[in-house]
Amino acid sequence: MPAKGWIEVNDLYCKACELCINACPQKVIALDMGRLTPKGYHPAHIVADGCTGCAICALVCPDAAITVYREVTKAAAGG
């Protein structure tokens, strides 16, 4: 079973550069065209199931706007 994860994007830092979108191997990130950040950008967000929490998006983000979370399973927790 593949790992499950999710991201949170800080609207104060995201500038819609799309680097995370292009880097996502699962292709589950897109710009949220229905919202604007305080600086006037459309922020990135998850648009589909399938995030594995690989954190590639956070690594390529030049403004450290992405926090990645990964679900802990019983096998990973040692139980």
N, C-alpha and C positions, 0 to 999 in steps of 0.2 A: 504494500500500500504506500503510495507516494506521500511525502510529508505535506502538511497543510500549513499555510501561512497567510499573512495579510500585511498590508503596509498602512502607515499613517503618514500623510504629507502635511508638513507645517506650512500653512498658507502665508506666513510672514516671510518665508525663505524661497518658496517655489516661484520660479520665473518662467515656467512653461517652455523650457529649452528642449524638451522632448528626448533628452539623452536616455532617461530611464525607460521610455517607451520603446526606443530602438534597441536597448540592451536586454529587455525582458525576454528570456527564452520561452516563456509560456504565452507571451503576447496577450497579457491580461490587464495592461495599463494603458490608459488613454487620457487625453485632456478632458476635463469636465467643462463642456461648453455652456453649461447652464449656470455656472458660478464664476465669480471673479474674486481674486484675492484682494486684500487692501491696496496692493500696488497695481491692480488692474490686469492681472494675468489670469488665464484659465488654468487652474491647478491640475496636476496629475491625480489620478485615482484609479482604483481597481474597477474594471468593467465586467469581469467574468470570473467564474470559479476557476481554480486551477493554480493559484499562487502556491508555490512550494516553500516560500520563505528563503530562497537562495541568497538574497541580499545583493545581487548584482546591481539592481537599481540604485540601492543606497551607495554602493561603491563608486558608481559613475556620476552620481549627483554632485555637481561642483559646489553646491551651496549647503550640503548636508541637510536637506529638507525632508528626507525620507527616513522613517524609523520602521524597521522590519521586525515582525513578530512571527514566531514559529510555534505551532501547537505541539505540546509535549504529549507523547503517547506513553502507554504503560511500559512498552518495551524499552523506550529511551529513558524512562524514569527508573528503570531497574526493577520493575514489578511485574 
